[in-house]
Amino acid sequence: MPRPRFEKLAPEKREQILETAAKAFAAHGYDGASLNQILADAGISKGAAYYYFDNKADLYMTTLTRYAEELIESIDLDFSDVTAVTFWPAMQKMYEQQFIQYAERPWVFGVAKSGGPVDLEALMQGDLGDYWQDVEGLLENILRQGIALGVVRNDLPEELLFSLVLALDETHDRWLVKRLPAMSQEELQAAAAQMVGLLKKLLSP
């Protein structure tokens, strides 16, 4: 996590550094991103950088935490009024909103898929861990609601169903992130329909 001096920087400077790092990690992956180039593009010297971060991995973790929080906060999972008829259209709308938001700022999505070293224990502490637990709880409730409506299968343990959904979501995200910057809105909508089609095949009774 960043050193105290980083938190004392002006918010605009902090955002500039993290956005520059996120774009580099998203474009080149963790291994391919050059720390020296990130620092040069952000307008800070290598010497000054060590007042803010221990090393490249520390910068990566700080950047990942910042944008993972943004991704999680952007997820709209209000399924309180869905019916058996509207359940899957609501799922598709949710994915369309997410994909369109990702395309507007692809580095926000890309840094989460850039393959850097992740300290899961550190990542899940504090606000990010709280956000993710909330999202997991909402996703579990959506599955249970789908089961109750008869549109999601009930022949497998809920924990296994949830794990399968997360695995499919992660696989589709890794396919999407490579194509995201060049995709039109129509292609993003088609990708959302593709994702929901896969979910329906996996989850339908």
NORHU-V172317 format. One record per residue. N is the residue number from 1. RES is the residue in one letter. BURIAL is # if it has 9 or more other ideal C-beta (glycine too) atoms within 8 Angstrom, else .. D_FIRST is the distance of its C-alpha to the first C-alpha in Angstrom with 2 decimals. Layout:
BEGIN
n=N res=RES burial=BURIAL d_first=D_FIRST
n=N res=RES burial=BURIAL d_first=D_FIRST
END
This chain:
BEGIN
n=1 res=M burial=. d_first=0.00
n=2 res=P burial=# d_first=3.81
n=3 res=R burial=. d_first=6.66
n=4 res=P burial=. d_first=9.32
n=5 res=R burial=. d_first=11.57
n=6 res=F burial=# d_first=9.90
n=7 res=E burial=. d_first=10.57
n=8 res=K burial=. d_first=14.00
n=9 res=L burial=# d_first=14.95
n=10 res=A burial=. d_first=17.60
n=11 res=P burial=. d_first=16.67
n=12 res=E burial=. d_first=18.79
n=13 res=K burial=. d_first=17.01
n=14 res=R burial=# d_first=13.52
n=15 res=E burial=. d_first=15.34
n=16 res=Q burial=# d_first=17.21
n=17 res=I burial=# d_first=14.35
n=18 res=L burial=# d_first=12.71
n=19 res=E burial=# d_first=16.27
n=20 res=T burial=# d_first=17.28
n=21 res=A burial=# d_first=14.57
n=22 res=A burial=# d_first=15.40
n=23 res=K burial=# d_first=19.06
n=24 res=A burial=# d_first=18.78
n=25 res=F burial=# d_first=17.00
n=26 res=A burial=# d_first=19.49
n=27 res=A burial=. d_first=22.41
n=28 res=H burial=# d_first=21.94
n=29 res=G burial=# d_first=19.66
n=30 res=Y burial=# d_first=16.64
n=31 res=D burial=. d_first=19.07
n=32 res=G burial=. d_first=21.28
n=33 res=A burial=# d_first=18.90
n=34 res=S burial=. d_first=19.17
n=35 res=L burial=# d_first=16.27
n=36 res=N burial=. d_first=19.05
n=37 res=Q burial=# d_first=20.60
n=38 res=I burial=# d_first=17.53
n=39 res=L burial=# d_first=17.16
n=40 res=A burial=. d_first=20.94
n=41 res=D burial=. d_first=21.15
n=42 res=A burial=# d_first=18.56
n=43 res=G burial=. d_first=20.61
n=44 res=I burial=. d_first=18.34
n=45 res=S burial=. d_first=19.25
n=46 res=K burial=. d_first=17.54
n=47 res=G burial=. d_first=17.83
n=48 res=A burial=. d_first=16.26
n=49 res=A burial=# d_first=13.27
n=50 res=Y burial=. d_first=12.26
n=51 res=Y burial=. d_first=12.17
n=52 res=Y burial=# d_first=9.25
n=53 res=F burial=# d_first=7.37
n=54 res=D burial=. d_first=8.31
n=55 res=N burial=. d_first=10.12
n=56 res=K burial=. d_first=11.10
n=57 res=A burial=# d_first=9.31
n=58 res=D burial=# d_first=5.81
n=59 res=L burial=# d_first=7.68
n=60 res=Y burial=# d_first=9.20
n=61 res=M burial=# d_first=6.70
n=62 res=T burial=# d_first=5.73
n=63 res=T burial=# d_first=9.52
n=64 res=L burial=# d_first=10.55
n=65 res=T burial=# d_first=9.17
n=66 res=R burial=# d_first=10.88
n=67 res=Y burial=# d_first=14.02
n=68 res=A burial=# d_first=14.30
n=69 res=E burial=# d_first=14.64
n=70 res=E burial=# d_first=17.26
n=71 res=L burial=# d_first=19.07
n=72 res=I burial=# d_first=19.36
n=73 res=E burial=. d_first=20.59
n=74 res=S burial=. d_first=23.16
n=75 res=I burial=# d_first=24.84
n=76 res=D burial=. d_first=28.20
n=77 res=L burial=# d_first=29.56
n=78 res=D burial=. d_first=32.47
n=79 res=F burial=# d_first=35.22
n=80 res=S burial=. d_first=37.15
n=81 res=D burial=. d_first=40.36
n=82 res=V burial=# d_first=40.57
n=83 res=T burial=. d_first=43.72
n=84 res=A burial=. d_first=44.75
n=85 res=V burial=. d_first=45.83
n=86 res=T burial=# d_first=42.74
n=87 res=F burial=# d_first=40.02
n=88 res=W burial=# d_first=39.57
n=89 res=P burial=. d_first=40.04
n=90 res=A burial=# d_first=37.29
n=91 res=M burial=# d_first=34.98
n=92 res=Q burial=# d_first=35.91
n=93 res=K burial=. d_first=35.32
n=94 res=M burial=# d_first=31.81
n=95 res=Y burial=# d_first=31.00
n=96 res=E burial=# d_first=32.75
n=97 res=Q burial=# d_first=30.67
n=98 res=Q burial=# d_first=27.41
n=99 res=F burial=# d_first=28.62
n=100 res=I burial=# d_first=29.95
n=101 res=Q burial=# d_first=26.70
n=102 res=Y burial=# d_first=24.87
n=103 res=A burial=# d_first=27.54
n=104 res=E burial=. d_first=27.11
n=105 res=R burial=. d_first=23.51
n=106 res=P burial=# d_first=23.32
n=107 res=W burial=# d_first=19.98
n=108 res=V burial=# d_first=18.42
n=109 res=F burial=# d_first=20.09
n=110 res=G burial=# d_first=19.96
n=111 res=V burial=# d_first=16.26
n=112 res=A burial=# d_first=16.23
n=113 res=K burial=# d_first=19.07
n=114 res=S burial=# d_first=18.08
n=115 res=G burial=. d_first=17.68
n=116 res=G burial=# d_first=14.39
n=117 res=P burial=. d_first=12.91
n=118 res=V burial=. d_first=11.56
n=119 res=D burial=. d_first=10.23
n=120 res=L burial=. d_first=12.42
n=121 res=E burial=. d_first=11.96
n=122 res=A burial=. d_first=8.26
n=123 res=L burial=# d_first=9.27
n=124 res=M burial=. d_first=12.27
n=125 res=Q burial=. d_first=11.16
n=126 res=G burial=. d_first=11.85
n=127 res=D burial=. d_first=13.54
n=128 res=L burial=# d_first=12.95
n=129 res=G burial=# d_first=14.58
n=130 res=D burial=. d_first=17.26
n=131 res=Y burial=# d_first=17.97
n=132 res=W burial=# d_first=18.38
n=133 res=Q burial=. d_first=20.62
n=134 res=D burial=# d_first=22.68
n=135 res=V burial=# d_first=23.16
n=136 res=E burial=# d_first=24.14
n=137 res=G burial=. d_first=26.55
n=138 res=L burial=# d_first=28.07
n=139 res=L burial=# d_first=28.56
n=140 res=E burial=# d_first=30.24
n=141 res=N burial=# d_first=32.44
n=142 res=I burial=# d_first=33.44
n=143 res=L burial=# d_first=34.53
n=144 res=R burial=# d_first=36.46
n=145 res=Q burial=# d_first=38.05
n=146 res=G burial=# d_first=39.08
n=147 res=I burial=# d_first=40.60
n=148 res=A burial=. d_first=42.47
n=149 res=L burial=# d_first=43.79
n=150 res=G burial=. d_first=44.99
n=151 res=V burial=# d_first=42.99
n=152 res=V burial=# d_first=40.43
n=153 res=R burial=# d_first=41.72
n=154 res=N burial=. d_first=41.91
n=155 res=D burial=. d_first=42.96
n=156 res=L burial=. d_first=39.54
n=157 res=P burial=. d_first=37.16
n=158 res=E burial=# d_first=34.77
n=159 res=E burial=. d_first=31.74
n=160 res=L burial=. d_first=33.02
n=161 res=L burial=# d_first=33.74
n=162 res=F burial=# d_first=30.25
n=163 res=S burial=. d_first=28.75
n=164 res=L burial=# d_first=31.24
n=165 res=V burial=# d_first=30.34
n=166 res=L burial=# d_first=26.60
n=167 res=A burial=. d_first=27.57
n=168 res=L burial=# d_first=29.98
n=169 res=D burial=# d_first=27.57
n=170 res=E burial=. d_first=24.96
n=171 res=T burial=. d_first=27.81
n=172 res=H burial=# d_first=29.17
n=173 res=D burial=# d_first=25.85
n=174 res=R burial=# d_first=25.57
n=175 res=W burial=. d_first=29.16
n=176 res=L burial=# d_first=28.59
n=177 res=V burial=# d_first=25.56
n=178 res=K burial=. d_first=27.69
n=179 res=R burial=# d_first=30.43
n=180 res=L burial=# d_first=28.76
n=181 res=P burial=. d_first=29.05
n=182 res=A burial=. d_first=32.80
n=183 res=M burial=# d_first=33.73
n=184 res=S burial=. d_first=36.10
n=185 res=Q burial=. d_first=36.01
n=186 res=E burial=. d_first=38.86
n=187 res=E burial=# d_first=37.01
n=188 res=L burial=# d_first=33.96
n=189 res=Q burial=# d_first=36.40
n=190 res=A burial=. d_first=38.01
n=191 res=A burial=# d_first=34.70
n=192 res=A burial=# d_first=34.18
n=193 res=A burial=# d_first=37.74
n=194 res=Q burial=# d_first=37.11
n=195 res=M burial=# d_first=34.11
n=196 res=V burial=# d_first=36.15
n=197 res=G burial=. d_first=39.11
n=198 res=L burial=# d_first=37.14
n=199 res=L burial=# d_first=35.98
n=200 res=K burial=# d_first=39.59
n=201 res=K burial=. d_first=40.80
n=202 res=L burial=# d_first=38.30
n=203 res=L burial=# d_first=38.70
n=204 res=S burial=. d_first=42.22
n=205 res=P burial=. d_first=44.77
END
